[in-house]
Amino acid sequence: MNTYCGSRSSRPARLFSFALLDVPLRVRLCRSHLREATADFGLNCLATASMGNPGFLAFFLLSALLCAAPALAQHKEQHRGPSDLKEYIELLERPERDKDQKPDEVIKALNLDRYMTIADIGAGSGYFTRKFVWAVQDKGMVYAVDIEPGMLKYNEEMIEHLHTPYNAKFIVAKENDPLLPPKSVDLVFLCNAYHHLDKRADYFTRVKATLKPKGRVAIIDFYHDERSGNLGFSKDHLIPRDTVIKEMTDAGYTISKEHTFLPKQYFLEFVVAEK
Ligand SMILES: C[S@@+](CC[C@H](N)C(=O)[O-])C[C@H]1O[C@@H](n2cnc3c(N)ncnc32)[C@H](O)[C@@H]1O
């Protein structure tokens, strides 16, 4: 299992540095050279086509600008994860997020006890992971699961700033498997991560094997319609609430609770269906 562990940390708190993110960022910068080369070629062609026709050039530039704006916004929240980790983390951690995300109310609604094992799938920068660690500290266990190692590094560093003893494992997961130990988890939690998964019925069939008896799965994700307002990215890949219920039913779960206090997101709880 591809994990690293932080527990009962006695290490001095380190100041977070985006240097941690340098490696993935450098890889991305290399990729951007390729994009620049392609763009150079395109610009040469454009220059040739627009010679002697400044109106065409102005029209082309304006159209390109109008097309690029939504694409750039969508880039921040695309299906396959961040292209710029630092920017993505800033987006997930922005303080004004609390207003609609209501993290403390979410934690209260989940009715946790401090002996629980909680898996935060698609944990990202740890916006919720830290709340879970704080709730169970060293009596319970928190698994932060993500496919993006840079996110998990940031997540772990920020947990250290809580200055509390804790048990946590950081799992670099596979796209189709959270790599959690069998029969280990009381609560599997996903916030804005469900819509990132492919073949979700298969994924949650696999998740079933990781749950303890009476284990739960809680899913928070954006409404695909006007209720979520302007999210700054395309809603094409969001999953409607009813589809989540259908897919989870197909995977062998039944809905056990629905919380309705989040203005832009549904918040559903599932348990394994009785046979
Ligand atoms: C929008 S972020 C949400 C982060 C966090 N849950 C929050 O609410 O702040 C989605 C996260 O899911 C992760 N992710 C995407 N596909 C995944 C997969 N198949 N398994 C686990 N994590 C995944 C991304 O890397 C990203 O960190």
PDBQT file of the ligand as one rigid body, heavy atoms in Angstrom, charges set to zero:
ROOT
HETATM    1  C1  LIG A 301     -12.271  19.423  -5.517  1.00  0.00    +0.000 C 
HETATM    2  S1  LIG A 301     -11.003  18.577  -4.641  1.00  0.00    +0.000 S 
HETATM    3  C2  LIG A 301     -11.780  18.349  -3.061  1.00  0.00    +0.000 C 
HETATM    4  C3  LIG A 301     -10.809  18.321  -1.925  1.00  0.00    +0.000 C 
HETATM    5  C4  LIG A 301     -11.411  18.228  -0.544  1.00  0.00    +0.000 C 
HETATM    6  N1  LIG A 301     -12.295  17.087  -0.409  1.00  0.00    +0.000 N 
HETATM    7  C5  LIG A 301     -12.136  19.483  -0.183  1.00  0.00    +0.000 C 
HETATM    8  O1  LIG A 301     -13.366  19.465  -0.026  1.00  0.00    +0.000 OA
HETATM    9  O2  LIG A 301     -11.469  20.511  -0.041  1.00  0.00    +0.000 OA
HETATM   10  C6  LIG A 301     -11.033  16.939  -5.330  1.00  0.00    +0.000 C 
HETATM   11  C7  LIG A 301      -9.860  16.080  -4.927  1.00  0.00    +0.000 C 
HETATM   12  O3  LIG A 301     -10.108  14.746  -5.367  1.00  0.00    +0.000 OA
HETATM   13  C8  LIG A 301      -8.876  14.200  -5.793  1.00  0.00    +0.000 C 
HETATM   14  N2  LIG A 301      -9.174  13.063  -6.671  1.00  0.00    +0.000 N 
HETATM   15  C9  LIG A 301      -9.512  13.082  -7.983  1.00  0.00    +0.000 A 
HETATM   16  N3  LIG A 301      -9.725  11.832  -8.427  1.00  0.00    +0.000 NA
HETATM   17  C10 LIG A 301      -9.520  10.998  -7.366  1.00  0.00    +0.000 A 
HETATM   18  C11 LIG A 301      -9.575   9.574  -7.192  1.00  0.00    +0.000 A 
HETATM   19  N4  LIG A 301      -9.900   8.753  -8.198  1.00  0.00    +0.000 N 
HETATM   20  N5  LIG A 301      -9.309   9.071  -5.967  1.00  0.00    +0.000 NA
HETATM   21  C12 LIG A 301      -8.974   9.887  -4.933  1.00  0.00    +0.000 A 
HETATM   22  N6  LIG A 301      -8.883  11.238  -5.041  1.00  0.00    +0.000 NA
HETATM   23  C13 LIG A 301      -9.162  11.785  -6.245  1.00  0.00    +0.000 A 
HETATM   24  C14 LIG A 301      -8.156  15.349  -6.456  1.00  0.00    +0.000 C 
HETATM   25  O4  LIG A 301      -6.752  15.122  -6.539  1.00  0.00    +0.000 OA
HETATM   26  C15 LIG A 301      -8.515  16.495  -5.508  1.00  0.00    +0.000 C 
HETATM   27  O5  LIG A 301      -7.573  16.633  -4.490  1.00  0.00    +0.000 OA
ENDROOT
TORSDOF 0
